[in-house]
Amino acid sequence: MGSVVERSFAGKLFISLGSLALALLIGGLLLFISGYNPLSAYLSMFQGAFGSADQIADTLGIATPLILCGIAVAVAMTGGVINIGCEGQLYIGAMTASLAGIFVPSLPPFLMIPLCLGAGMLGGGLWAGLAGYLKNKTQANEVVLTIMLNYIAIFLTDYIVTWWVKAPGMVVKTPNVNEAAMLPALYPHSRFTLGFLAALAAVLLIHLLLKYSPFGFEVRAMGSNLNAARTAGIDIGRRFLAVMIISGALAGLAGAVEILGVHKYFIKGFSPGYGYDGLAIAVLGQNNPAGVFAAAILYGALRSGAQIMDRTTRIPKDFVVVMQALVIIFVATPGILIALKGLPILPKGGKKPHG
């Protein structure tokens, strides 16, 4: 039994690392064809992400919401649930955290910060729970539900910040949150804040929850074989709803961390697509909490390094989007990597096809 698990883990690791290597190779080829030096580009990107303490702090700060969105998607996918709604849940969490930080009377930071982060988790969890409730009641597809709720969440928060709690001035944003609600920086003048530790704690807690708790066993059973889980007496509807709420709470926490730690206020369109990137990060990390953490750091490094690469090599920073797409293509098509390795493509379960 242990050897099967090890092979499975080794296979997933091979797919993720192989996908990254192929993406770098093909990305380098595209750069060369376009007239750029691939080695200079990659060296510049690496230095931009890890070349100094300032740049490392920036990379970890950018990775923080990506870690939380990635683990949010991974929790859902572990239970066989496809949550495409992390972007909307992030926006709702950001708004509820902002409102708590603005309107709750001033408290000491050790009370105010958990309260605002909790408000963000509550907002995101309830928004995702709405999709879970509708799925249970109507049997509507959760992919469609969560995608549509993304648009509703974004437009709803736009309306709130534009008409209800807009700060004076031309910029569409709320007033600053109370100073006691702001997350302290772990490195001066950077995006690297206490939110990173919250993300790290979330990764550890989700790992323990999924691997060692009865609830985690039931979630994994749902993801492995829904009919078998139902036959074993697992209440699929309740577990589905719980998974959605947990996933949404993590996405909401990502929004809260970004607002309280980076912006200090809710601003229209603050997210560059963290919730959608969470899908790619979960896939690259093979829905494993540790893998998701590593994939989010990689994505953070790509984004951070792209800014330096753009300035030093004249390569557009949008090239990073191409790199991310290549990684996902190869992760989603593991047959390419297996064929390149010279191994037969095995169906799920690890048995060779007959004939």
VENWO-V624003 format. One record per helix or strand of 3 or more residues. SS is the DSSP state (~ for helix, > for strand). FROM is the first residue (numbers start at 1). TO is the last residue. Records with the same first field share a line. If there is no record, write none. Layout:
SS=FROM-TO + FROM-TO
//
This chain:
~=2-33 + 38-50 + 53-78 + 86-103 + 109-138 + 142-164 + 179-181 + 194-212 + 214-224 + 226-231 + 236-263 + 274-284 + 289-313 + 319-332 + 334-341
//
